[in-house]
Amino acid sequence: KAGVTQTPRYLIKTRGQQVTLSCSPISGHRSVSWYQQTPGQGLQFLFEYFSETQRNKGNFPGRFSGRQFSNSRSEMNVSTLELGDSALYLCASSLGTSGTHEQFFGPGTRLTVL
Amino acid sequence: AQTVTQSQPEMSVQEAETVTLSCTYDTSESDYYLFWYKQPPSRQMILVIRQEAYKQQNATENRFSVNFQKAAKSFSLKISDSQLGDAAMYFCAFTGANSKLTFGKGITLSVRP
């Protein structure tokens, strides 16, 4: 079974631009979560989607948004990019939304904001 | 709110030796799960081991085992017979009623040949 895939793997943007990152979960997984990883703040939860509905949201500004499609693929969007948005963005998929389900992580998208 | 604390930023172990990575957490939830994740230089996050809070028996997975002390809210990872491939960043993580993971700051483990 194919793992979680994220595209693109690397991205360079300038301040003020917007960016869209994509995540394709493992086949059959309906939950997709997004995390931001930076050296200073570590790993922080952004949001979780299940069956096209946002189930949980972390403490991030409204510039960060996401959505999930009927095939469970998910996208996250960051508008008006700031230098501090430079990070590794990780996506994880699981069968369901409870803690009983293992989350499988993708390789991440490395975003650099200049 | 849940918090996960990993107080040691770095550790080093000799190949074939045993090392223990520490983690403490805080939560008011009674039903939760604890995890150790490994993140090698490739950045792919890999689940090493998980522990259900309702289980008294400590989880083991080959060379990896945990010491789960629920009353002390402590969850340490023991790696036996350390191998060069164990060198990575290790994160302790918590999840409660939902699947949102709260991570510690991580610890960088190096393995000396």
Interface residues (C-beta under 8 A of the other chain):
Chain A: S31 S33 Y35 G42 L43 Q44 F45 E48 R55 N56 G58 L88 L90 A92 S94 G96 T97 S98 G99 T100 H101 E102 Q103 F104 F105 G106 P107 G108
Chain B: Y32 Y33 Y37 S42 R43 Q44 M45 I46 L47 R50 F91 T95 G96 A97 N98 S99 K100 L101 T102 F103 G104 K105 G106
